[in-house]
Amino acid sequence: MSPATTLYRGHEGMWMWVVHRTTGVAIFFFLLVHVLDTALVRVSPEAYNEVIGSYKTPLYAIVEAGLVAAISLHALNGLRVIAVDRSTWALRHQKQLVWWVWIGFAILMLGFLPRHLMHAFGGA
Amino acid sequence: MTATADAPAEVGAIPSMTVTLKILRFDPDGLDGREPGSEYWEEFQVEAHATDRVLDALHKIKWDQDGSLAFRRSCAHGVCGSDAMRINARNRLACKTLLKDLNPARPITVEPLKGLPVEKDLIVDMEPFFASYREIMPFLMTSGPTPERERLQSPEDRAKFDDTTKCILCAACTTSCPVFWTDGQYFGPQAIVGAHRFIFDSRDEGEWDRLEILNDKAGVWKCRTAFNCTEACPRGIEVTKAISEVKKALTTGEV
């Protein structure tokens, strides 16, 4: 039994590493499920239709929004990591680039979410 | 002009205050009825000046309150690299951290470095850290006869590795690295800094021996550019930049 130690107080770089890891693992599990549900068509087309049909429910619409969020964040931060690896300027301005990642993410989600939620809940 | 004697002694006096230090202790022997190997937080109140350092506060505890408190320090001036520890959840040198910079109104937490085995209180076993450093062969490697005079180098060539010569092996960078916490096999930022210092030295000929060692899966490719090392370095070394330059040397094949 050891007492709780403090959480290391890292800066933007460390938290973006956490975000990158978390979204990466989430995307991996999505791909796993995606391979399985697509492979289902070989087993039985009816079962495939049923599974894909359940993705049209509101619950899955929210999960789908989370998936788009995870992929956009992972992609934008991936560009930041590439930039940091390739240029000294980016390396020295990596914190500023973190904010650009979040701004880009906000723009993508603002474009995507209204349309997506209208489809899911607007009944259109 | 007569000098007036009523100028009180407080001119320039530094205000003193009471600070609380919350220290994560580890008792390997089990003194005072504790289980051997028990770990616990202990709080100490210290009278200190705003200009005192965390090391001064630790000294006051050790000298006046609890002699069993164990920590390393040697020069006490930020050169020897003995007193790196986790202060308020960040790696710093206790001798270079002023109390006034830490919000002394709240308890200051002091913990041993993370990722290395704790021996007692704030003392960790540095051997795994030094082992990584030895692995990258931190010494001049040359071929041919030793010259009569010193090996000359242009200021431009010297500037290439100037940053990484500042390292004092305090382990603040390596033990701030999230990759090192979870994977003890990783060489860690310090060993890469140590290698960088020789890889980019024009007088040294062992660069490819070192680059080959760092090309390992526990080498530079484990770096995830979290920048904790760069921010923790008490010498202001751009550690992530040094790691990046080693990666670049490996991908381009040019030093």
Interface residues (C-beta under 8 A of the other chain):
Chain A: S2 P3 T5 T6 L7 Y8 R9 G10 H11 E12 G13 M14 M16 W17 V18 H20 V81 V84 D85 T88 L91 R92 Q94
Chain B: L24 E39 Y40 W41 R86 N88 A89 R90 T109 E111 K114 S176 P178 R224 T225 A226 F227 N228 E231 E238 T240 K241 S244 K247
